[in-house]
């Protein structure tokens, strides 16, 4: 059970760090979620966001992070 507890603590700490980074980026006017190429549809009563470029950028960053973490464990 101690391994499960450690994993949950690590996941919680990671979510906390990501949340703080997002808040700080928002305060510095970094256009996360509003990058060129992200699609926004505004209808009469609805607004739909398709953050395509943001998703691709996030995927690249996470892939690099996991790649380097995997290399460090060897």
PDB file of N, CA, C, O and CB in Angstrom:
ATOM      1  N   UNK A   1       0.816  -1.201   0.000  1.00  0.00           N
ATOM      2  CA  UNK A   1       0.000   0.000   0.000  1.00  0.00           C
ATOM      3  C   UNK A   1       0.856   1.261   0.000  1.00  0.00           C
ATOM      4  O   UNK A   1       0.405   2.308  -0.465  1.00  0.00           O
ATOM      5  CB  UNK A   1      -0.926   0.001   1.199  1.00  0.00           C
ATOM      6  N   UNK A   2       2.070   1.182   0.507  1.00  0.00           N
ATOM      7  CA  UNK A   2       2.898   2.388   0.559  1.00  0.00           C
ATOM      8  C   UNK A   2       3.268   2.869  -0.833  1.00  0.00           C
ATOM      9  O   UNK A   2       3.413   4.071  -1.058  1.00  0.00           O
ATOM     10  CB  UNK A   2       4.160   2.130   1.370  1.00  0.00           C
ATOM     11  N   UNK A   3       3.424   1.928  -1.781  1.00  0.00           N
ATOM     12  CA  UNK A   3       3.739   2.330  -3.156  1.00  0.00           C
ATOM     13  C   UNK A   3       2.582   3.111  -3.768  1.00  0.00           C
ATOM     14  O   UNK A   3       2.797   4.106  -4.460  1.00  0.00           O
ATOM     15  CB  UNK A   3       4.061   1.097  -4.020  1.00  0.00           C
ATOM     16  N   UNK A   4       1.365   2.664  -3.516  1.00  0.00           N
ATOM     17  CA  UNK A   4       0.188   3.368  -4.025  1.00  0.00           C
ATOM     18  C   UNK A   4       0.102   4.770  -3.437  1.00  0.00           C
ATOM     19  O   UNK A   4      -0.229   5.723  -4.143  1.00  0.00           O
ATOM     20  CB  UNK A   4      -1.091   2.580  -3.707  1.00  0.00           C
ATOM     21  N   UNK A   5       0.395   4.898  -2.164  1.00  0.00           N
ATOM     22  CA  UNK A   5       0.385   6.207  -1.521  1.00  0.00           C
ATOM     23  C   UNK A   5       1.413   7.149  -2.137  1.00  0.00           C
ATOM     24  O   UNK A   5       1.124   8.324  -2.363  1.00  0.00           O
ATOM     25  CB  UNK A   5       0.646   6.059  -0.034  1.00  0.00           C
ATOM     26  N   UNK A   6       2.604   6.642  -2.406  1.00  0.00           N
ATOM     27  CA  UNK A   6       3.652   7.454  -3.026  1.00  0.00           C
ATOM     28  C   UNK A   6       3.255   7.897  -4.428  1.00  0.00           C
ATOM     29  O   UNK A   6       3.508   9.034  -4.827  1.00  0.00           O
ATOM     30  CB  UNK A   6       4.966   6.676  -3.078  1.00  0.00           C
ATOM     31  N   UNK A   7       2.636   6.997  -5.162  1.00  0.00           N
ATOM     32  CA  UNK A   7       2.194   7.335  -6.517  1.00  0.00           C
ATOM     33  C   UNK A   7       1.127   8.421  -6.472  1.00  0.00           C
ATOM     34  O   UNK A   7       1.172   9.365  -7.261  1.00  0.00           O
ATOM     35  CB  UNK A   7       1.653   6.086  -7.242  1.00  0.00           C
ATOM     36  N   UNK A   8       0.174   8.298  -5.563  1.00  0.00           N
ATOM     37  CA  UNK A   8      -0.882   9.309  -5.442  1.00  0.00           C
ATOM     38  C   UNK A   8      -0.328  10.664  -5.020  1.00  0.00           C
ATOM     39  O   UNK A   8      -0.791  11.697  -5.504  1.00  0.00           O
ATOM     40  CB  UNK A   8      -1.934   8.851  -4.440  1.00  0.00           C
ATOM     41  N   UNK A   9       0.652  10.673  -4.132  1.00  0.00           N
ATOM     42  CA  UNK A   9       1.280  11.926  -3.725  1.00  0.00           C
ATOM     43  C   UNK A   9       2.018  12.555  -4.898  1.00  0.00           C
ATOM     44  O   UNK A   9       1.948  13.768  -5.091  1.00  0.00           O
ATOM     45  CB  UNK A   9       2.243  11.693  -2.552  1.00  0.00           C
ATOM     46  N   UNK A  10       2.721  11.750  -5.679  1.00  0.00           N
ATOM     47  CA  UNK A  10       3.449  12.264  -6.842  1.00  0.00           C
ATOM     48  C   UNK A  10       2.488  12.831  -7.886  1.00  0.00           C
ATOM     49  O   UNK A  10       2.757  13.883  -8.465  1.00  0.00           O
ATOM     50  CB  UNK A  10       4.312  11.155  -7.467  1.00  0.00           C
ATOM     51  N   UNK A  11       1.387  12.154  -8.128  1.00  0.00           N
ATOM     52  CA  UNK A  11       0.398  12.646  -9.091  1.00  0.00           C
ATOM     53  C   UNK A  11      -0.210  13.953  -8.595  1.00  0.00           C
ATOM     54  O   UNK A  11      -0.390  14.885  -9.378  1.00  0.00           O
ATOM     55  CB  UNK A  11      -0.711  11.592  -9.328  1.00  0.00           C
ATOM     56  N   UNK A  12      -0.524  14.032  -7.319  1.00  0.00           N
ATOM     57  CA  UNK A  12      -1.074  15.259  -6.744  1.00  0.00           C
ATOM     58  C   UNK A  12      -0.092  16.419  -6.849  1.00  0.00           C
ATOM     59  O   UNK A  12      -0.487  17.541  -7.166  1.00  0.00           O
ATOM     60  CB  UNK A  12      -1.454  15.034  -5.287  1.00  0.00           C
ATOM     61  N   UNK A  13       1.180  16.156  -6.584  1.00  0.00           N
ATOM     62  CA  UNK A  13       2.194  17.204  -6.688  1.00  0.00           C
ATOM     63  C   UNK A  13       2.344  17.661  -8.138  1.00  0.00           C
ATOM     64  O   UNK A  13       2.517  18.851  -8.400  1.00  0.00           O
ATOM     65  CB  UNK A  13       3.546  16.706  -6.140  1.00  0.00           C
ATOM     66  N   UNK A  14       2.280  16.733  -9.065  1.00  0.00           N
ATOM     67  CA  UNK A  14       2.385  17.083 -10.487  1.00  0.00           C
ATOM     68  C   UNK A  14       1.199  17.945 -10.919  1.00  0.00           C
ATOM     69  O   UNK A  14       1.380  18.924 -11.643  1.00  0.00           O
ATOM     70  CB  UNK A  14       2.459  15.808 -11.356  1.00  0.00           C
ATOM     71  N   UNK A  15       0.000  17.594 -10.485  1.00  0.00           N
ATOM     72  CA  UNK A  15      -1.181  18.389 -10.819  1.00  0.00           C
ATOM     73  C   UNK A  15      -1.074  19.781 -10.209  1.00  0.00           C
ATOM     74  O   UNK A  15      -1.465  20.763 -10.841  1.00  0.00           O
ATOM     75  CB  UNK A  15      -2.462  17.689 -10.331  1.00  0.00           C
ATOM     76  N   UNK A  16      -0.552  19.881  -8.995  1.00  0.00           N
ATOM     77  CA  UNK A  16      -0.357  21.178  -8.353  1.00  0.00           C
ATOM     78  C   UNK A  16       0.624  22.045  -9.137  1.00  0.00           C
ATOM     79  O   UNK A  16       0.369  23.230  -9.353  1.00  0.00           O
ATOM     80  CB  UNK A  16       0.142  20.990  -6.922  1.00  0.00           C
ATOM     81  N   UNK A  17       1.737  21.466  -9.563  1.00  0.00           N
ATOM     82  CA  UNK A  17       2.743  22.214 -10.321  1.00  0.00           C
ATOM     83  C   UNK A  17       2.169  22.673 -11.656  1.00  0.00           C
ATOM     84  O   UNK A  17       2.387  23.816 -12.059  1.00  0.00           O
ATOM     85  CB  UNK A  17       4.004  21.355 -10.550  1.00  0.00           C
ATOM     86  N   UNK A  18       1.445  21.809 -12.339  1.00  0.00           N
ATOM     87  CA  UNK A  18       0.835  22.185 -13.613  1.00  0.00           C
ATOM     88  C   UNK A  18      -0.171  23.310 -13.408  1.00  0.00           C
ATOM     89  O   UNK A  18      -0.224  24.238 -14.215  1.00  0.00           O
ATOM     90  CB  UNK A  18       0.152  20.970 -14.268  1.00  0.00           C
ATOM     91  N   UNK A  19      -0.961  23.248 -12.354  1.00  0.00           N
ATOM     92  CA  UNK A  19      -1.931  24.299 -12.061  1.00  0.00           C
ATOM     93  C   UNK A  19      -1.264  25.636 -11.801  1.00  0.00           C
ATOM     94  O   UNK A  19      -1.720  26.668 -12.294  1.00  0.00           O
ATOM     95  CB  UNK A  19      -2.774  23.912 -10.870  1.00  0.00           C
ATOM     96  N   UNK A  20      -0.189  25.624 -11.033  1.00  0.00           N
ATOM     97  CA  UNK A  20       0.540  26.870 -10.752  1.00  0.00           C
ATOM     98  C   UNK A  20       1.129  27.446 -12.029  1.00  0.00           C
ATOM     99  O   UNK A  20       1.085  28.659 -12.236  1.00  0.00           O
ATOM    100  CB  UNK A  20       1.656  26.627  -9.718  1.00  0.00           C
ATOM    101  N   UNK A  21       1.680  26.598 -12.887  1.00  0.00           N
ATOM    102  CA  UNK A  21       2.244  27.069 -14.150  1.00  0.00           C
ATOM    103  C   UNK A  21       1.167  27.692 -15.023  1.00  0.00           C
ATOM    104  O   UNK A  21       1.397  28.736 -15.632  1.00  0.00           O
ATOM    105  CB  UNK A  21       2.927  25.920 -14.895  1.00  0.00           C
ATOM    106  N   UNK A  22       0.007  27.075 -15.093  1.00  0.00           N
ATOM    107  CA  UNK A  22      -1.083  27.612 -15.914  1.00  0.00           C
ATOM    108  C   UNK A  22      -1.544  28.959 -15.382  1.00  0.00           C
ATOM    109  O   UNK A  22      -1.792  29.882 -16.158  1.00  0.00           O
ATOM    110  CB  UNK A  22      -2.264  26.630 -15.956  1.00  0.00           C
ATOM    111  N   UNK A  23      -1.659  29.081 -14.068  1.00  0.00           N
ATOM    112  CA  UNK A  23      -2.065  30.363 -13.475  1.00  0.00           C
ATOM    113  C   UNK A  23      -1.028  31.441 -13.772  1.00  0.00           C
ATOM    114  O   UNK A  23      -1.389  32.561 -14.134  1.00  0.00           O
ATOM    115  CB  UNK A  23      -2.261  30.220 -11.948  1.00  0.00           C
ATOM    116  N   UNK A  24       0.251  31.116 -13.625  1.00  0.00           N
ATOM    117  CA  UNK A  24       1.304  32.094 -13.891  1.00  0.00           C
ATOM    118  C   UNK A  24       1.350  32.493 -15.367  1.00  0.00           C
ATOM    119  O   UNK A  24       1.553  33.665 -15.687  1.00  0.00           O
ATOM    120  CB  UNK A  24       2.657  31.534 -13.463  1.00  0.00           C
ATOM    121  N   UNK A  25       1.162  31.529 -16.260  1.00  0.00           N
ATOM    122  CA  UNK A  25       1.139  31.850 -17.689  1.00  0.00           C
ATOM    123  C   UNK A  25      -0.044  32.747 -18.027  1.00  0.00           C
ATOM    124  O   UNK A  25       0.071  33.630 -18.878  1.00  0.00           O
ATOM    125  CB  UNK A  25       1.082  30.566 -18.526  1.00  0.00           C
ATOM    126  N   UNK A  26      -1.167  32.532 -17.375  1.00  0.00           N
ATOM    127  CA  UNK A  26      -2.337  33.374 -17.602  1.00  0.00           C
ATOM    128  C   UNK A  26      -2.116  34.794 -17.135  1.00  0.00           C
ATOM    129  O   UNK A  26      -2.595  35.736 -17.767  1.00  0.00           O
ATOM    130  CB  UNK A  26      -3.537  32.795 -16.906  1.00  0.00           C
ATOM    131  N   UNK A  27      -1.393  34.966 -16.032  1.00  0.00           N
ATOM    132  CA  UNK A  27      -1.125  36.311 -15.521  1.00  0.00           C
ATOM    133  C   UNK A  27      -0.087  37.049 -16.362  1.00  0.00           C
ATOM    134  O   UNK A  27      -0.055  38.280 -16.366  1.00  0.00           O
ATOM    135  CB  UNK A  27      -0.654  36.234 -14.079  1.00  0.00           C
ATOM    136  N   UNK A  28       0.760  36.306 -17.075  1.00  0.00           N
ATOM    137  CA  UNK A  28       1.784  36.933 -17.912  1.00  0.00           C
ATOM    138  C   UNK A  28       1.287  37.138 -19.348  1.00  0.00           C
ATOM    139  O   UNK A  28       2.075  37.492 -20.225  1.00  0.00           O
ATOM    140  CB  UNK A  28       3.059  36.078 -17.916  1.00  0.00           C
ATOM    141  N   UNK A  29       0.006  36.922 -19.595  1.00  0.00           N
ATOM    142  CA  UNK A  29      -0.617  37.090 -20.905  1.00  0.00           C
ATOM    143  C   UNK A  29      -0.004  36.198 -21.986  1.00  0.00           C
ATOM    144  O   UNK A  29       0.077  36.597 -23.147  1.00  0.00           O
ATOM    145  CB  UNK A  29      -0.515  38.528 -21.329  1.00  0.00           C
ATOM    146  N   UNK A  30       0.425  35.001 -21.611  1.00  0.00           N
ATOM    147  CA  UNK A  30       0.863  34.016 -22.600  1.00  0.00           C
ATOM    148  C   UNK A  30      -0.396  33.379 -23.166  1.00  0.00           C
ATOM    149  O   UNK A  30      -1.240  32.909 -22.403  1.00  0.00           O
ATOM    150  CB  UNK A  30       1.836  32.930 -21.970  1.00  0.00           C
ATOM    151  N   UNK A  31      -0.542  33.353 -24.483  1.00  0.00           N
ATOM    152  CA  UNK A  31      -1.816  32.914 -25.079  1.00  0.00           C
ATOM    153  C   UNK A  31      -2.012  31.401 -25.099  1.00  0.00           C
ATOM    154  O   UNK A  31      -2.232  30.826 -26.165  1.00  0.00           O
ATOM    155  CB  UNK A  31      -1.913  33.429 -26.481  1.00  0.00           C
ATOM    156  N   UNK A  32      -1.935  30.743 -23.936  1.00  0.00           N
ATOM    157  CA  UNK A  32      -2.180  29.308 -23.882  1.00  0.00           C
ATOM    158  C   UNK A  32      -3.661  29.068 -24.153  1.00  0.00           C
ATOM    159  O   UNK A  32      -4.517  29.608 -23.453  1.00  0.00           O
ATOM    160  CB  UNK A  32      -1.752  28.708 -22.501  1.00  0.00           C
ATOM    161  N   UNK A  33      -3.961  28.269 -25.157  1.00  0.00           N
ATOM    162  CA  UNK A  33      -5.349  28.023 -25.540  1.00  0.00           C
ATOM    163  C   UNK A  33      -5.872  29.026 -26.551  1.00  0.00           C
ATOM    164  O   UNK A  33      -6.996  28.885 -27.033  1.00  0.00           O
ATOM    165  CB  UNK A  33      -6.224  28.041 -24.324  1.00  0.00           C
ATOM    166  N   UNK A  34      -5.088  30.026 -26.877  1.00  0.00           N
ATOM    167  CA  UNK A  34      -5.488  31.035 -27.859  1.00  0.00           C
ATOM    168  C   UNK A  34      -4.385  31.238 -28.895  1.00  0.00           C
ATOM    169  O   UNK A  34      -4.172  32.354 -29.370  1.00  0.00           O
ATOM    170  CB  UNK A  34      -5.818  32.372 -27.161  1.00  0.00           C
ATOM    171  N   UNK A  35      -3.692  30.169 -29.242  1.00  0.00           N
ATOM    172  CA  UNK A  35      -2.607  30.261 -30.204  1.00  0.00           C
ATOM    173  C   UNK A  35      -3.165  30.390 -31.621  1.00  0.00           C
ATOM    174  O   UNK A  35      -4.299  29.988 -31.883  1.00  0.00           O
ATOM    175  CB  UNK A  35      -1.684  29.035 -30.096  1.00  0.00           C
ATOM    176  N   UNK A  36      -2.365  30.951 -32.539  1.00  0.00           N
ATOM    177  CA  UNK A  36      -2.811  30.987 -33.937  1.00  0.00           C
ATOM    178  C   UNK A  36      -3.019  29.552 -34.441  1.00  0.00           C
ATOM    179  O   UNK A  36      -2.153  28.697 -34.252  1.00  0.00           O
ATOM    180  CB  UNK A  36      -1.773  31.746 -34.835  1.00  0.00           C
ATOM    181  N   UNK A  37      -4.119  29.300 -35.056  1.00  0.00           N
ATOM    182  CA  UNK A  37      -4.452  27.960 -35.514  1.00  0.00           C
ATOM    183  C   UNK A  37      -5.508  27.289 -34.658  1.00  0.00           C
ATOM    184  O   UNK A  37      -6.131  26.320 -35.091  1.00  0.00           O
ATOM    185  CB  UNK A  37      -3.225  27.115 -35.543  1.00  0.00           C
ATOM    186  N   UNK A  38      -5.718  27.791 -33.449  1.00  0.00           N
ATOM    187  CA  UNK A  38      -6.808  27.291 -32.613  1.00  0.00           C
ATOM    188  C   UNK A  38      -8.115  27.837 -33.181  1.00  0.00           C
ATOM    189  O   UNK A  38      -8.204  29.015 -33.528  1.00  0.00           O
ATOM    190  CB  UNK A  38      -6.621  27.709 -31.105  1.00  0.00           C
ATOM    191  N   UNK A  39      -9.105  26.992 -33.273  1.00  0.00           N
ATOM    192  CA  UNK A  39     -10.370  27.357 -33.906  1.00  0.00           C
ATOM    193  C   UNK A  39     -11.393  27.722 -32.827  1.00  0.00           C
ATOM    194  O   UNK A  39     -11.570  26.996 -31.849  1.00  0.00           O
ATOM    195  CB  UNK A  39     -10.899  26.196 -34.797  1.00  0.00           C
ATOM    196  N   UNK A  40     -12.054  28.852 -33.026  1.00  0.00           N
ATOM    197  CA  UNK A  40     -13.118  29.285 -32.115  1.00  0.00           C
ATOM    198  C   UNK A  40     -14.364  29.528 -32.959  1.00  0.00           C
ATOM    199  O   UNK A  40     -14.344  30.315 -33.905  1.00  0.00           O
ATOM    200  CB  UNK A  40     -12.707  30.584 -31.304  1.00  0.00           C
ATOM    201  N   UNK A  41     -15.443  28.844 -32.604  1.00  0.00           N
ATOM    202  CA  UNK A  41     -16.722  29.040 -33.281  1.00  0.00           C
ATOM    203  C   UNK A  41     -17.663  29.722 -32.293  1.00  0.00           C
ATOM    204  O   UNK A  41     -17.935  29.206 -31.209  1.00  0.00           O
ATOM    205  CB  UNK A  41     -17.322  27.676 -33.799  1.00  0.00           C
ATOM    206  N   UNK A  42     -18.144  30.872 -32.688  1.00  0.00           N
ATOM    207  CA  UNK A  42     -19.099  31.594 -31.838  1.00  0.00           C
ATOM    208  C   UNK A  42     -20.436  31.672 -32.573  1.00  0.00           C
ATOM    209  O   UNK A  42     -20.566  32.355 -33.589  1.00  0.00           O
ATOM    210  CB  UNK A  42     -18.570  33.034 -31.477  1.00  0.00           C
ATOM    211  N   UNK A  43     -21.409  30.968 -32.045  1.00  0.00           N
ATOM    212  CA  UNK A  43     -22.753  31.023 -32.601  1.00  0.00           C
ATOM    213  C   UNK A  43     -23.598  32.018 -31.823  1.00  0.00           C
ATOM    214  O   UNK A  43     -23.076  32.800 -31.029  1.00  0.00           O
ATOM    215  CB  UNK A  43     -23.406  29.635 -32.585  1.00  0.00           C
ATOM    216  N   UNK A  44     -24.901  31.985 -32.054  1.00  0.00           N
ATOM    217  CA  UNK A  44     -25.794  32.903 -31.345  1.00  0.00           C
ATOM    218  C   UNK A  44     -25.803  32.629 -29.844  1.00  0.00           C
ATOM    219  O   UNK A  44     -25.751  33.551 -29.029  1.00  0.00           O
ATOM    220  CB  UNK A  44     -27.213  32.795 -31.902  1.00  0.00           C
ATOM    221  N   UNK A  45     -25.869  31.345 -29.493  1.00  0.00           N
ATOM    222  CA  UNK A  45     -26.009  30.987 -28.081  1.00  0.00           C
ATOM    223  C   UNK A  45     -24.899  30.062 -27.580  1.00  0.00           C
ATOM    224  O   UNK A  45     -24.937  29.619 -26.432  1.00  0.00           O
ATOM    225  CB  UNK A  45     -27.345  30.330 -27.856  1.00  0.00           C
ATOM    226  N   UNK A  46     -23.923  29.770 -28.420  1.00  0.00           N
ATOM    227  CA  UNK A  46     -22.865  28.840 -28.018  1.00  0.00           C
ATOM    228  C   UNK A  46     -21.500  29.346 -28.469  1.00  0.00           C
ATOM    229  O   UNK A  46     -21.382  30.122 -29.418  1.00  0.00           O
ATOM    230  CB  UNK A  46     -23.128  27.441 -28.596  1.00  0.00           C
ATOM    231  N   UNK A  47     -20.507  28.897 -27.780  1.00  0.00           N
ATOM    232  CA  UNK A  47     -19.122  29.121 -28.174  1.00  0.00           C
ATOM    233  C   UNK A  47     -18.397  27.798 -28.033  1.00  0.00           C
ATOM    234  O   UNK A  47     -18.466  27.157 -26.984  1.00  0.00           O
ATOM    235  CB  UNK A  47     -18.442  30.245 -27.312  1.00  0.00           C
ATOM    236  N   UNK A  48     -17.691  27.379 -29.099  1.00  0.00           N
ATOM    237  CA  UNK A  48     -16.988  26.107 -29.096  1.00  0.00           C
ATOM    238  C   UNK A  48     -15.528  26.377 -29.448  1.00  0.00           C
ATOM    239  O   UNK A  48     -15.230  27.051 -30.435  1.00  0.00           O
ATOM    240  CB  UNK A  48     -17.640  25.092 -30.096  1.00  0.00           C
ATOM    241  N   UNK A  49     -14.616  25.838 -28.623  1.00  0.00           N
ATOM    242  CA  UNK A  49     -13.191  25.990 -28.851  1.00  0.00           C
ATOM    243  C   UNK A  49     -12.606  24.673 -29.353  1.00  0.00           C
ATOM    244  O   UNK A  49     -12.919  23.610 -28.818  1.00  0.00           O
ATOM    245  CB  UNK A  49     -12.478  26.450 -27.565  1.00  0.00           C
ATOM    246  N   UNK A  50     -11.758  24.741 -30.377  1.00  0.00           N
ATOM    247  CA  UNK A  50     -11.004  23.599 -30.880  1.00  0.00           C
ATOM    248  C   UNK A  50      -9.519  23.964 -30.791  1.00  0.00           C
ATOM    249  O   UNK A  50      -8.955  24.469 -31.761  1.00  0.00           O
ATOM    250  CB  UNK A  50     -11.426  23.227 -32.364  1.00  0.00           C
ATOM    251  N   UNK A  51      -8.878  23.718 -29.647  1.00  0.00           N
ATOM    252  CA  UNK A  51      -7.481  24.134 -29.477  1.00  0.00           C
ATOM    253  C   UNK A  51      -6.505  23.160 -30.152  1.00  0.00           C
ATOM    254  O   UNK A  51      -5.758  22.456 -29.471  1.00  0.00           O
ATOM    255  CB  UNK A  51      -7.147  24.251 -27.985  1.00  0.00           C
ATOM    256  N   UNK A  52      -6.514  23.123 -31.474  1.00  0.00           N
ATOM    257  CA  UNK A  52      -5.710  22.163 -32.224  1.00  0.00           C
ATOM    258  C   UNK A  52      -4.216  22.420 -32.027  1.00  0.00           C
ATOM    259  O   UNK A  52      -3.477  21.499 -31.679  1.00  0.00           O
ATOM    260  CB  UNK A  52      -6.063  22.224 -33.713  1.00  0.00           C
ATOM    261  N   UNK A  53      -3.764  23.643 -32.243  1.00  0.00           N
ATOM    262  CA  UNK A  53      -2.339  23.959 -32.139  1.00  0.00           C
ATOM    263  C   UNK A  53      -1.858  23.826 -30.696  1.00  0.00           C
ATOM    264  O   UNK A  53      -0.746  23.355 -30.455  1.00  0.00           O
ATOM    265  CB  UNK A  53      -2.064  25.379 -32.660  1.00  0.00           C
ATOM    266  N   UNK A  54      -2.676  24.231 -29.749  1.00  0.00           N
ATOM    267  CA  UNK A  54      -2.316  24.075 -28.342  1.00  0.00           C
ATOM    268  C   UNK A  54      -2.155  22.602 -27.992  1.00  0.00           C
ATOM    269  O   UNK A  54      -1.238  22.243 -27.254  1.00  0.00           O
ATOM    270  CB  UNK A  54      -3.374  24.725 -27.438  1.00  0.00           C
ATOM    271  N   UNK A  55      -3.024  21.748 -28.507  1.00  0.00           N
ATOM    272  CA  UNK A  55      -2.935  20.314 -28.241  1.00  0.00           C
ATOM    273  C   UNK A  55      -1.671  19.713 -28.850  1.00  0.00           C
ATOM    274  O   UNK A  55      -1.013  18.883 -28.222  1.00  0.00           O
ATOM    275  CB  UNK A  55      -4.170  19.597 -28.785  1.00  0.00           C
ATOM    276  N   UNK A  56      -1.333  20.125 -30.060  1.00  0.00           N
ATOM    277  CA  UNK A  56      -0.116  19.619 -30.704  1.00  0.00           C
ATOM    278  C   UNK A  56       1.120  20.063 -29.924  1.00  0.00           C
ATOM    279  O   UNK A  56       2.027  19.264 -29.690  1.00  0.00           O
ATOM    280  CB  UNK A  56      -0.029  20.108 -32.170  1.00  0.00           C
ATOM    281  N   UNK A  57       1.160  21.328 -29.524  1.00  0.00           N
ATOM    282  CA  UNK A  57       2.289  21.846 -28.754  1.00  0.00           C
ATOM    283  C   UNK A  57       2.413  21.122 -27.413  1.00  0.00           C
ATOM    284  O   UNK A  57       3.517  20.759 -27.007  1.00  0.00           O
ATOM    285  CB  UNK A  57       2.133  23.357 -28.528  1.00  0.00           C
ATOM    286  N   UNK A  58       1.306  20.915 -26.733  1.00  0.00           N
ATOM    287  CA  UNK A  58       1.308  20.195 -25.466  1.00  0.00           C
ATOM    288  C   UNK A  58       1.787  18.759 -25.646  1.00  0.00           C
ATOM    289  O   UNK A  58       2.525  18.240 -24.809  1.00  0.00           O
ATOM    290  CB  UNK A  58      -0.086  20.209 -24.849  1.00  0.00           C
ATOM    291  N   UNK A  59       1.373  18.117 -26.733  1.00  0.00           N
ATOM    292  CA  UNK A  59       1.790  16.754 -27.022  1.00  0.00           C
ATOM    293  C   UNK A  59       3.302  16.672 -27.239  1.00  0.00           C
ATOM    294  O   UNK A  59       3.949  15.746 -26.751  1.00  0.00           O
ATOM    295  CB  UNK A  59       1.050  16.226 -28.249  1.00  0.00           C
ATOM    296  N   UNK A  60       3.857  17.623 -27.959  1.00  0.00           N
ATOM    297  CA  UNK A  60       5.301  17.640 -28.201  1.00  0.00           C
ATOM    298  C   UNK A  60       6.064  17.837 -26.895  1.00  0.00           C
ATOM    299  O   UNK A  60       7.041  17.136 -26.632  1.00  0.00           O
ATOM    300  CB  UNK A  60       5.667  18.751 -29.204  1.00  0.00           C
ATOM    301  N   UNK A  61       5.620  18.785 -26.080  1.00  0.00           N
ATOM    302  CA  UNK A  61       6.301  19.060 -24.813  1.00  0.00           C
ATOM    303  C   UNK A  61       6.238  17.842 -23.891  1.00  0.00           C
ATOM    304  O   UNK A  61       7.251  17.461 -23.305  1.00  0.00           O
ATOM    305  CB  UNK A  61       5.674  20.288 -24.118  1.00  0.00           C
ATOM    306  N   UNK A  62       5.071  17.232 -23.757  1.00  0.00           N
ATOM    307  CA  UNK A  62       4.939  16.052 -22.893  1.00  0.00           C
ATOM    308  C   UNK A  62       5.750  14.877 -23.428  1.00  0.00           C
ATOM    309  O   UNK A  62       6.333  14.127 -22.645  1.00  0.00           O
ATOM    310  CB  UNK A  62       3.467  15.650 -22.761  1.00  0.00           C
ATOM    311  N   UNK A  63       5.797  14.704 -24.751  1.00  0.00           N
ATOM    312  CA  UNK A  63       6.607  13.629 -25.337  1.00  0.00           C
ATOM    313  C   UNK A  63       8.080  13.815 -25.012  1.00  0.00           C
ATOM    314  O   UNK A  63       8.772  12.850 -24.688  1.00  0.00           O
ATOM    315  CB  UNK A  63       6.411  13.575 -26.856  1.00  0.00           C
ATOM    316  N   UNK A  64       8.563  15.054 -25.098  1.00  0.00           N
ATOM    317  CA  UNK A  64       9.966  15.315 -24.758  1.00  0.00           C
ATOM    318  C   UNK A  64      10.237  15.076 -23.280  1.00  0.00           C
ATOM    319  O   UNK A  64      11.270  14.511 -22.921  1.00  0.00           O
ATOM    320  CB  UNK A  64      10.344  16.747 -25.127  1.00  0.00           C
ATOM    321  N   UNK A  65       9.321  15.500 -22.425  1.00  0.00           N
ATOM    322  CA  UNK A  65       9.503  15.283 -20.986  1.00  0.00           C
ATOM    323  C   UNK A  65       9.565  13.794 -20.672  1.00  0.00           C
ATOM    324  O   UNK A  65      10.453  13.354 -19.942  1.00  0.00           O
ATOM    325  CB  UNK A  65       8.363  15.946 -20.188  1.00  0.00           C
ATOM    326  N   UNK A  66       8.630  13.011 -21.214  1.00  0.00           N
ATOM    327  CA  UNK A  66       8.619  11.578 -20.940  1.00  0.00           C
ATOM    328  C   UNK A  66       9.817  10.876 -21.565  1.00  0.00           C
ATOM    329  O   UNK A  66      10.312   9.896 -21.009  1.00  0.00           O
ATOM    330  CB  UNK A  66       7.331  10.954 -21.450  1.00  0.00           C
ATOM    331  N   UNK A  67      10.293  11.355 -22.707  1.00  0.00           N
ATOM    332  CA  UNK A  67      11.476  10.792 -23.339  1.00  0.00           C
ATOM    333  C   UNK A  67      12.693  10.972 -22.422  1.00  0.00           C
ATOM    334  O   UNK A  67      13.438  10.025 -22.173  1.00  0.00           O
ATOM    335  CB  UNK A  67      11.726  11.455 -24.718  1.00  0.00           C
ATOM    336  N   UNK A  68      12.883  12.208 -21.920  1.00  0.00           N
ATOM    337  CA  UNK A  68      14.031  12.462 -21.059  1.00  0.00           C
ATOM    338  C   UNK A  68      13.913  11.754 -19.714  1.00  0.00           C
ATOM    339  O   UNK A  68      14.922  11.312 -19.165  1.00  0.00           O
ATOM    340  CB  UNK A  68      14.193  13.948 -20.842  1.00  0.00           C
ATOM    341  N   UNK A  69      12.711  11.639 -19.177  1.00  0.00           N
ATOM    342  CA  UNK A  69      12.519  10.876 -17.937  1.00  0.00           C
ATOM    343  C   UNK A  69      12.852   9.406 -18.147  1.00  0.00           C
ATOM    344  O   UNK A  69      13.450   8.770 -17.279  1.00  0.00           O
ATOM    345  CB  UNK A  69      11.075  11.021 -17.430  1.00  0.00           C
ATOM    346  N   UNK A  70      12.467   8.867 -19.294  1.00  0.00           N
ATOM    347  CA  UNK A  70      12.783   7.475 -19.613  1.00  0.00           C
ATOM    348  C   UNK A  70      14.274   7.250 -19.785  1.00  0.00           C
ATOM    349  O   UNK A  70      14.801   6.212 -19.386  1.00  0.00           O
ATOM    350  CB  UNK A  70      12.060   7.051 -20.869  1.00  0.00           C
ATOM    351  N   UNK A  71      14.954   8.222 -20.380  1.00  0.00           N
ATOM    352  CA  UNK A  71      16.404   8.116 -20.562  1.00  0.00           C
ATOM    353  C   UNK A  71      17.142   8.196 -19.222  1.00  0.00           C
ATOM    354  O   UNK A  71      18.182   7.563 -19.039  1.00  0.00           O
ATOM    355  CB  UNK A  71      16.904   9.222 -21.504  1.00  0.00           C
ATOM    356  N   UNK A  72      16.593   8.979 -18.291  1.00  0.00           N
ATOM    357  CA  UNK A  72      17.260   9.127 -16.989  1.00  0.00           C
ATOM    358  C   UNK A  72      17.110   7.872 -16.136  1.00  0.00           C
ATOM    359  O   UNK A  72      17.949   7.625 -15.270  1.00  0.00           O
ATOM    360  CB  UNK A  72      16.694  10.335 -16.235  1.00  0.00           C
ATOM    361  N   UNK A  73      16.077   7.080 -16.353  1.00  0.00           N
ATOM    362  CA  UNK A  73      15.851   5.885 -15.541  1.00  0.00           C
ATOM    363  C   UNK A  73      16.725   4.718 -15.976  1.00  0.00           C
ATOM    364  O   UNK A  73      16.826   3.736 -15.242  1.00  0.00           O
ATOM    365  CB  UNK A  73      14.395   5.479 -15.606  1.00  0.00           C
ATOM    366  N   UNK A  74      17.345   4.786 -17.112  1.00  0.00           N
ATOM    367  CA  UNK A  74      18.186   3.682 -17.589  1.00  0.00           C
ATOM    368  C   UNK A  74      19.524   3.677 -16.941  1.00  0.00           C
ATOM    369  O   UNK A  74      20.348   2.812 -17.234  1.00  0.00           O
ATOM    370  CB  UNK A  74      18.358   3.746 -19.068  1.00  0.00           C
TER     371      UNK A  74
END
